[in-house]
Amino acid sequence: MIKAQRGTKDIFGDEVATWQWIFENAKKTFQNADFTEIKTPIFEATELFNRGVGDSTDIVNKEMYTFKVGGAEKNETSITLRPENTAGVVRSFIEHNLNRQSPPQKFWYFGPMFRYERPQAGRQRQFHQAGIELFGIKEPTADAEVIMLAVDFLNALGLNNLTVELNTLGCNKCKNEYKESIKKVLLPYLEELCDDCKMRYKKNPLRILDCKNENCQKIFEIKEIKEIILKDYVCDECREHFTELQSYLDNLNIKYTINKMLVRGLDYYNRTVFEIKSEALGSQSAVCGGGRYDGLVEMLGGTPTPAIGFAMGVERLYTLVDKVAPKKNDFFIVSNNSNEAIKLARKLRLKNKRASFDLQKRKFAKQLEKASKTAKYAIILGEDEINENYYSLKNLATGEQKAIKTFEELLNLS
């Protein structure tokens, strides 16, 4: 028997109702804030992620599904299944000249991503993300809106026991000064760092702070190193931006904490970074992560454009939310006359009613048993009903049965 690949999962049956509910809440929350849905391809040129996500990240170094297509005689090309969606949305933003439209440009998405990593609870190799990207606004109002929408979406799912963690990485000038200070203070301990952090030390030392290795964590606690980590390196302009963001969040009654160790796992972030965590997930507590990436559009060939966004893992959300029961059909048509049953089912469906009928010509008792499990009402079409042109309608919750004379009366039932 051929089985689903490790790290992938079939979503079917009762689970689908909850997935659809999460999607509908995402759609409602984001569209109410004037974000439009964007659907990008699930594979892109590998170069997009190498340049956009960053070659010092675990995603690029360890987790991407990359393969060659075309063959040497056909200009062989390297493509990658998308491990995240920001780079793809930025590529689309540039390719379609959306920078020429008046800002802000606001997008939301919901779809599958792919990373080769060890499967665990709430984390698969094919997984799904919901997220938003906002282009064209440098002011901290954009930061506040994005964080507010993340919180509002999670609240709409019934998730209220949340912690918002904030940090500012500053602009490129601030980041470069911080990086050099980190490198200097860690140099005596370089050989004690894990292999990943030794590579990060050369390519992007800020990423070292995101390391979960136990020995690296102990090094970060050394007094002179911790002092450098916690030191404020941001310039006056970046500090003002971060302070103003906090005032907006205070005004919105969104509770947050400042975490100087928060750098996020991707190279493109600058200024504001944030995570939203839930205690219900244990050590893997983050349900949302995001931040500013003001240099990414230019890095990928576009004009300089400020931008900010976030992404959430839907599998993790699924483990946290109350499960939604599948909706019952409006009607189940009970009849031994298949021609009349199928005709009535089609007529109801064309009027946007959920209707089903028996495909096996079973006895009435079996059909009614099926109806009671799947529908709100049973429409009984026996010989009398067909010959005298009326419907026998049974309320499957109360057992009440009555004659309905017209099709329009069926449509008026809630």
ChimeraX attribute file (.defattr): number of C-alpha atoms within 10 A of each C-alpha:
attribute: neighborCount
match mode: 1-to-1
recipient: residues
	/A:1	2
	/A:2	4
	/A:3	5
	/A:4	8
	/A:5	9
	/A:6	11
	/A:7	17
	/A:8	14
	/A:9	12
	/A:10	7
	/A:11	9
	/A:12	9
	/A:13	8
	/A:14	13
	/A:15	15
	/A:16	15
	/A:17	16
	/A:18	17
	/A:19	18
	/A:20	13
	/A:21	14
	/A:22	22
	/A:23	17
	/A:24	12
	/A:25	16
	/A:26	25
	/A:27	19
	/A:28	13
	/A:29	18
	/A:30	24
	/A:31	15
	/A:32	11
	/A:33	12
	/A:34	13
	/A:35	20
	/A:36	15
	/A:37	15
	/A:38	14
	/A:39	14
	/A:40	15
	/A:41	11
	/A:42	16
	/A:43	16
	/A:44	19
	/A:45	15
	/A:46	21
	/A:47	13
	/A:48	18
	/A:49	25
	/A:50	16
	/A:51	16
	/A:52	23
	/A:53	23
	/A:54	19
	/A:55	17
	/A:56	22
	/A:57	20
	/A:58	17
	/A:59	22
	/A:60	21
	/A:61	12
	/A:62	11
	/A:63	16
	/A:64	21
	/A:65	18
	/A:66	16
	/A:67	11
	/A:68	12
	/A:69	12
	/A:70	10
	/A:71	9
	/A:72	9
	/A:73	6
	/A:74	8
	/A:75	9
	/A:76	11
	/A:77	13
	/A:78	14
	/A:79	18
	/A:80	19
	/A:81	21
	/A:82	25
	/A:83	26
	/A:84	21
	/A:85	26
	/A:86	24
	/A:87	22
	/A:88	22
	/A:89	21
	/A:90	22
	/A:91	21
	/A:92	16
	/A:93	17
	/A:94	18
	/A:95	12
	/A:96	9
	/A:97	12
	/A:98	14
	/A:99	19
	/A:100	10
	/A:101	9
	/A:102	8
	/A:103	13
	/A:104	17
	/A:105	18
	/A:106	21
	/A:107	20
	/A:108	23
	/A:109	24
	/A:110	22
	/A:111	17
	/A:112	19
	/A:113	19
	/A:114	23
	/A:115	22
	/A:116	15
	/A:117	16
	/A:118	11
	/A:119	14
	/A:120	9
	/A:121	10
	/A:122	16
	/A:123	19
	/A:124	22
	/A:125	23
	/A:126	19
	/A:127	20
	/A:128	19
	/A:129	20
	/A:130	20
	/A:131	25
	/A:132	27
	/A:133	24
	/A:134	22
	/A:135	24
	/A:136	19
	/A:137	17
	/A:138	16
	/A:139	12
	/A:140	19
	/A:141	14
	/A:142	21
	/A:143	29
	/A:144	19
	/A:145	18
	/A:146	23
	/A:147	26
	/A:148	17
	/A:149	18
	/A:150	28
	/A:151	20
	/A:152	19
	/A:153	19
	/A:154	24
	/A:155	13
	/A:156	15
	/A:157	18
	/A:158	12
	/A:159	16
	/A:160	12
	/A:161	11
	/A:162	19
	/A:163	18
	/A:164	21
	/A:165	19
	/A:166	23
	/A:167	21
	/A:168	28
	/A:169	26
	/A:170	27
	/A:171	19
	/A:172	15
	/A:173	12
	/A:174	18
	/A:175	19
	/A:176	17
	/A:177	13
	/A:178	22
	/A:179	18
	/A:180	14
	/A:181	17
	/A:182	20
	/A:183	18
	/A:184	13
	/A:185	16
	/A:186	21
	/A:187	12
	/A:188	9
	/A:189	12
	/A:190	15
	/A:191	11
	/A:192	14
	/A:193	21
	/A:194	16
	/A:195	11
	/A:196	16
	/A:197	24
	/A:198	15
	/A:199	16
	/A:200	20
	/A:201	22
	/A:202	10
	/A:203	15
	/A:204	18
	/A:205	22
	/A:206	26
	/A:207	24
	/A:208	26
	/A:209	20
	/A:210	17
	/A:211	18
	/A:212	9
	/A:213	13
	/A:214	10
	/A:215	12
	/A:216	19
	/A:217	15
	/A:218	9
	/A:219	16
	/A:220	18
	/A:221	12
	/A:222	10
	/A:223	10
	/A:224	12
	/A:225	17
	/A:226	15
	/A:227	13
	/A:228	17
	/A:229	21
	/A:230	11
	/A:231	12
	/A:232	15
	/A:233	21
	/A:234	21
	/A:235	14
	/A:236	10
	/A:237	11
	/A:238	19
	/A:239	17
	/A:240	13
	/A:241	20
	/A:242	21
	/A:243	13
	/A:244	17
	/A:245	21
	/A:246	21
	/A:247	13
	/A:248	17
	/A:249	18
	/A:250	12
	/A:251	9
	/A:252	11
	/A:253	10
	/A:254	16
	/A:255	12
	/A:256	17
	/A:257	12
	/A:258	13
	/A:259	16
	/A:260	16
	/A:261	18
	/A:262	19
	/A:263	25
	/A:264	19
	/A:265	21
	/A:266	19
	/A:267	20
	/A:268	19
	/A:269	25
	/A:270	24
	/A:271	24
	/A:272	23
	/A:273	25
	/A:274	25
	/A:275	26
	/A:276	21
	/A:277	19
	/A:278	20
	/A:279	12
	/A:280	13
	/A:281	16
	/A:282	9
	/A:283	8
	/A:284	14
	/A:285	16
	/A:286	21
	/A:287	21
	/A:288	25
	/A:289	22
	/A:290	27
	/A:291	28
	/A:292	27
	/A:293	23
	/A:294	23
	/A:295	20
	/A:296	26
	/A:297	24
	/A:298	14
	/A:299	13
	/A:300	17
	/A:301	12
	/A:302	17
	/A:303	15
	/A:304	14
	/A:305	17
	/A:306	20
	/A:307	26
	/A:308	28
	/A:309	25
	/A:310	25
	/A:311	24
	/A:312	22
	/A:313	23
	/A:314	24
	/A:315	17
	/A:316	22
	/A:317	21
	/A:318	16
	/A:319	13
	/A:320	17
	/A:321	14
	/A:322	12
	/A:323	15
	/A:324	15
	/A:325	11
	/A:326	14
	/A:327	12
	/A:328	16
	/A:329	17
	/A:330	21
	/A:331	26
	/A:332	29
	/A:333	26
	/A:334	28
	/A:335	25
	/A:336	20
	/A:337	13
	/A:338	17
	/A:339	9
	/A:340	14
	/A:341	22
	/A:342	18
	/A:343	10
	/A:344	19
	/A:345	18
	/A:346	15
	/A:347	14
	/A:348	19
	/A:349	14
	/A:350	11
	/A:351	9
	/A:352	11
	/A:353	16
	/A:354	17
	/A:355	24
	/A:356	23
	/A:357	21
	/A:358	21
	/A:359	11
	/A:360	9
	/A:361	14
	/A:362	13
	/A:363	12
	/A:364	15
	/A:365	10
	/A:366	12
	/A:367	22
	/A:368	24
	/A:369	11
	/A:370	16
	/A:371	25
	/A:372	18
	/A:373	12
	/A:374	20
	/A:375	22
	/A:376	19
	/A:377	27
	/A:378	28
	/A:379	25
	/A:380	24
	/A:381	23
	/A:382	17
	/A:383	12
	/A:384	11
	/A:385	16
	/A:386	14
	/A:387	9
	/A:388	9
	/A:389	12
	/A:390	17
	/A:391	23
	/A:392	17
	/A:393	22
	/A:394	22
	/A:395	16
	/A:396	19
	/A:397	10
	/A:398	9
	/A:399	10
	/A:400	10
	/A:401	15
	/A:402	10
	/A:403	13
	/A:404	16
	/A:405	14
	/A:406	11
	/A:407	13
	/A:408	9
	/A:409	10
	/A:410	18
	/A:411	13
	/A:412	7
	/A:413	8
	/A:414	6
